[in-house]
Amino acid sequence: MANIKFVNEAKEAIAMDGANLRMKALENNIDIYKFMAKLSNCNGYGQCATCVVEIVEGLENLSPKTEFEERKLKNKPKNYRLACQTSVNQGNVSVKTKP
């Protein structure tokens, strides 16, 4: 089990190993989308790249980046991830939404 700390919202969530980061955020009423993306996101299918989050701590506790993430985030810092493509493995993670 892992503890996910959402820094901007000052909230925490408990996740089973392999839990999807986007789903855990939504289950805990954490808004990960910026204004227009709230209306035009792909609902977690990895098509739009609007669920970008910054991993503050625990990057090593997440699944490896997918090919789609590598392409969409190639000009972003290495600690940026797409929440819909990220699974929480073993260990705690701190996340900043809407970087």
Sequence and secondary structure as in RCSB ss.txt:
>XXXX:A:sequence
MANIKFVNEAKEAIAMDGANLRMKALENNIDIYKFMAKLSNCNGYGQCATCVVEIVEGLENLSPKTEFEERKLKN
KPKNYRLACQTSVNQGNVSVKTKP
>XXXX:A:secstr
 EEEEETTTTEEEEE TTEEHHHHHHHTT     TTHHHH  TTSSSS   EEEEEE GGGB    HHHHHHTTT
S TTEEEGGG EE SS EEEEE  
